[in-house]
């Protein structure tokens, strides 16, 4: 079974901070609103659900799941 991890493409992120608003347990943002992943491994169904919403709602499509 392939494990997936959460990632943000920092080149695509434009600082909307939506990821943090939707999933503060998985993301943090800097002073300009640019996101970074704080917990890449999705350990629970709740983590997976929050990640899916953040991926779907990111206006720049900067968030993805990658095979580990």
Secondary structure by P-SEA (a helix, b strand, c coil): cbbbbbbbcccccccccccccccccccccccccbbbbcccccccaaaaaaaaaaaaaccccccccccc
